[in-house]
């Protein structure tokens, strides 16, 4: 019985319009392949990376600033060269991508939870509650997201003791990026909720006495998740870029656990001295990751739009 149910679910998935659109869109398939490949490499970095860049026992300063293996003076043990501390650039990219993806996914999930909750309440309750939430959203929209993230990060660093900065820097960064991106979710969910709450199935649920929280969770929320998933995919790329920007400015994760943005900032100091590989390769990785996620989000936006089917 359970196997037949699973088989039916798989048939629905592989027979859906979205799956057909995905399999007939080479750009979407290539973007998904690149995104999943980078995520896989980052998650399994301890097993894939040639070296552990954070194990001081395996790092030698004498290996510092080695060029890529195919260049004169390169070492085959360090395919993409080394940085000033003797760490392999390939290994630092794999470990750095873990931090960037962790911050990106976590901040997107945080923004989704806050934005969806406020959007549902704003659209369903209406009145003064709706006005207050939307005015807060309007005020936040008047400031760039990077400025809000910088403000939140600066306030947190001022309130938290300096000896704890390195321990909770990632959590502060996730909160700063996440709180700057909830507005898009809230406004989208609010608009969809205003439409759904006036439909007959919601009015019938009210008549039979179902509680508002249950109506929001069972009936309205599933019908507003399509646009939310599109926003989340695009927001992931924005969150990764924001994290890289903050880390490049020196207010992101500490140098002991560098992300792609931190690696670019460190390599930028050696760019004009000829050690271009320290910053170029992390930069290329960041561009490829963000571009693949953006292209995937563009396909999802078109695939979930009924007017374009």
C-alpha positions in Angstrom: 0.0 0.0 0.0 2.7 2.4 1.0 4.8 1.5 -2.1 1.8 2.2 -4.3 1.3 5.6 -2.7 5.0 6.5 -3.2 4.7 5.3 -6.8 1.7 7.6 -7.3 3.5 10.5 -5.8 6.5 10.0 -8.1 4.3 9.7 -11.1 2.7 13.0 -10.2 6.1 14.7 -9.8 7.6 13.4 -13.0 4.3 13.9 -14.9 3.9 17.5 -13.7 4.2 20.6 -15.9 7.1 21.9 -13.7 9.1 18.7 -14.3 8.4 18.9 -18.0 9.5 22.5 -18.0 12.7 21.7 -16.1 13.7 18.8 -18.3 13.2 20.8 -21.5 15.1 23.8 -20.3 18.9 23.3 -20.7 19.8 26.4 -18.8 17.7 25.3 -15.7 19.2 21.8 -15.8 22.8 23.1 -16.1 22.2 25.7 -13.3 20.7 23.1 -11.1 23.7 20.7 -11.8 26.2 23.5 -11.0 24.4 24.5 -7.8 24.1 21.0 -6.5 27.7 20.3 -7.4 28.9 23.3 -5.5 26.7 22.4 -2.5 27.9 18.8 -2.6 31.5 19.9 -2.7 31.0 22.3 0.2 29.1 19.9 2.4 31.7 17.1 1.9 34.7 19.4 1.9 36.4 17.5 4.8 36.5 14.4 2.5 37.0 16.1 -0.9 39.5 18.9 0.0 43.2 17.9 -0.5 44.2 19.6 2.7 42.6 20.9 5.9 43.3 24.6 5.8 42.5 25.0 9.5 44.8 22.3 10.7 48.0 24.1 11.7 49.9 20.9 11.9 49.6 20.4 8.2 50.3 24.0 7.1 53.8 25.2 6.4 54.6 28.9 5.9 57.3 27.8 3.5 54.6 26.9 1.1 53.1 30.4 1.1 52.2 32.2 -2.1 52.9 29.3 -4.4 51.3 29.8 -7.9 48.9 27.3 -9.5 50.3 23.9 -10.3 50.4 24.6 -14.1 52.5 27.8 -13.6 56.3 28.0 -13.2 57.1 27.3 -9.5 53.8 25.6 -8.9 53.3 22.4 -6.8 51.0 19.6 -7.8 50.0 19.2 -4.2 48.4 22.6 -4.4 46.4 22.6 -7.7 45.2 26.3 -7.4 48.2 27.6 -5.5 48.5 28.7 -1.9 47.8 31.9 0.1 50.3 33.8 2.2 49.9 31.3 5.1 50.6 28.2 3.0 47.0 27.1 2.8 45.8 25.5 -0.5 43.5 27.8 -2.3 41.3 24.9 -3.5 40.9 23.7 0.0 40.1 27.1 1.4 37.5 27.6 -1.4 35.7 24.4 -0.5 35.7 25.2 3.2 34.9 28.8 2.6 31.9 27.9 0.4 30.5 25.9 3.4 30.4 29.1 5.5 28.9 31.1 2.6 26.2 28.5 1.9 25.5 28.1 5.7 24.9 31.8 6.2 23.0 32.1 2.9 20.5 29.2 3.6 20.1 30.1 7.3 19.4 33.7 6.6 16.9 32.9 3.9 15.1 30.5 6.2 15.0 33.1 8.9 13.6 35.7 6.5 11.0 33.3 5.2 9.8 32.4 8.7 9.5 36.0 9.8 8.1 37.3 6.5 5.5 34.5 6.0 4.3 34.8 9.6 3.9 38.6 9.4 2.4 38.4 5.9 -0.2 35.9 7.0 -1.2 37.9 10.1 -1.2 41.2 8.1 -3.4 39.9 5.3 -5.8 37.8 7.4 -6.3 40.1 10.4 -6.2 43.4 8.5 -7.1 46.7 10.1 -4.6 48.4 12.4 -2.3 45.3 12.6 -2.0 45.3 8.8 -1.3 49.0 8.8 1.5 48.8 11.4 3.2 45.8 9.8 3.1 47.3 6.3 4.4 50.7 7.5 7.3 49.0 9.2 8.0 47.2 5.9 7.8 50.5 4.0 10.3 52.1 6.3 12.7 49.2 5.9 12.3 49.3 2.1 13.6 52.9 2.1 17.0 51.7 3.2 19.4 49.3 1.3 19.5 45.8 2.6 23.3 46.0 3.0 23.0 49.2 5.2 20.5 47.5 7.5 22.7 44.4 7.8 25.7 46.7 8.6 23.6 48.5 11.2 22.4 45.3 12.9 25.9 43.9 12.9 27.4 47.0 14.3 24.7 47.3 17.1 25.3 43.6 18.0 29.0 44.0 18.2 28.5 47.0 20.5 26.2 45.1 22.8 28.1 41.8 22.9 31.4 41.5 24.8 34.5 41.6 22.5 35.7 38.2 23.6 32.6 36.6 22.3 32.6 38.2 18.8 34.4 35.4 17.1 32.1 32.7 18.7 28.8 34.2 17.7 29.8 36.2 14.6 28.1 33.7 12.3 24.8 33.9 14.2 24.9 37.7 14.2 25.6 37.7 10.5 22.7 35.3 9.8 20.4 37.5 11.9 21.6 40.7 10.2 21.1 39.4 6.7 17.8 37.6 7.6 16.2 40.6 9.2 17.0 42.8 6.2 15.1 40.5 3.8 11.8 39.6 5.4 9.9 42.4 3.7 9.7 40.8 0.3 8.1 37.7 1.8 5.7 39.6 4.0 4.4 41.8 1.1 4.0 38.8 -1.2 2.3 36.6 1.3 0.0 39.4 2.4 -1.2 40.0 -1.1 -1.9 36.3 -1.7 -3.6 36.0 1.7 -5.9 38.9 0.9 -7.0 37.0 -2.2 -7.3 33.6 -0.6 -9.2 34.6 2.6 -12.2 35.8 0.5 -12.6 32.5 -1.3 -15.4 30.1 -0.5 -13.3 27.4 1.1 -11.9 29.8 3.6 -15.3 31.3 4.4 -16.7 27.7 4.8 -13.9 26.9 7.3 -14.8 30.0 9.3 -18.5 29.1 9.3 -17.9 25.6 10.8 -15.8 27.2 13.5 -12.2 26.3 12.6 -9.7 28.5 14.4 -7.9 31.2 12.5 -4.5 29.7 13.1 -5.7 26.4 11.7 -7.1 28.1 8.6 -3.9 29.9 8.0 -1.8 26.8 8.4 -3.9 24.3 6.6 -5.7 26.3 3.9 -4.0 29.6 3.1 -0.3 28.8 3.7 0.0 26.0 1.1 -1.6 28.2 -1.5 0.9 31.1 -1.1 4.1 29.0 -1.1 4.6 29.1 -4.8 5.7 32.7 -5.0 7.5 32.4 -1.7 9.8 29.6 -3.2 10.6 31.8 -6.1 11.6 34.7 -3.8 13.6 32.3 -1.6 15.6 31.0 -4.5 16.5 34.5 -5.7 17.0 35.7 -2.2 19.6 32.9 -1.6 21.9 34.5 -4.2 21.4 37.9 -2.7 22.1 36.6 0.8 25.4 35.0 -0.4 26.4 38.3 -2.1 25.5 40.2 1.1 27.5 37.9 3.2 30.5 38.2 0.9 30.2 42.0 0.9 30.1 42.2 4.7 33.0 39.8 5.0 35.0 41.8 2.4 34.4 44.9 4.5 35.7 43.1 7.5 32.4 42.8 9.5 31.5 39.2 8.6 32.9 36.0 9.8 36.3 36.0 11.5 39.5 35.2 9.4 39.8 31.9 11.4 36.7 30.6 9.6 36.8 32.4 6.3 34.0 32.5 3.8 34.3 33.3 0.1 34.1 37.0 0.9 36.8 36.8 3.5 39.1 34.9 1.0 38.5 37.6 -1.6 39.4 40.3 0.9 42.6 38.5 2.0 43.6 37.9 -1.6 42.9 41.4 -2.6 45.8 42.6 -0.5 48.2 40.6 -2.7 46.5 41.2 -6.1 48.8 43.9 -7.2 51.9 42.0 -6.1 51.3 39.4 -8.7 49.6 36.7 -6.5 46.4 37.0 -8.4 45.2 33.4 -7.7 44.5 34.1 -4.1 41.6 36.3 -4.9 40.6 35.3 -8.5 39.7 31.7 -7.8 37.4 32.5 -4.8 35.9 35.3 -6.8 35.1 33.0 -9.8 33.6 30.5 -7.4 31.3 33.1 -5.9 30.3 34.4 -9.3 29.5 30.9 -10.6 27.5 30.0 -7.5 25.4 33.2 -7.5 24.8 33.1 -11.3 23.7 29.5 -11.2 21.2 30.2 -8.3 19.9 33.3 -10.1 19.3 31.4 -13.3 17.5 28.6 -11.4 15.4 31.3 -9.7 14.5 32.8 -13.1 13.4 29.4 -14.4 11.3 28.7 -11.3 9.6 32.1 -11.6 8.6 31.3 -15.2 7.6 27.7 -14.4 5.3 28.7 -11.6 3.6 31.5 -13.5 0.4 30.1 -14.9 0.2 32.8 -17.5 3.5 31.5 -19.1 2.5 27.8 -19.2 
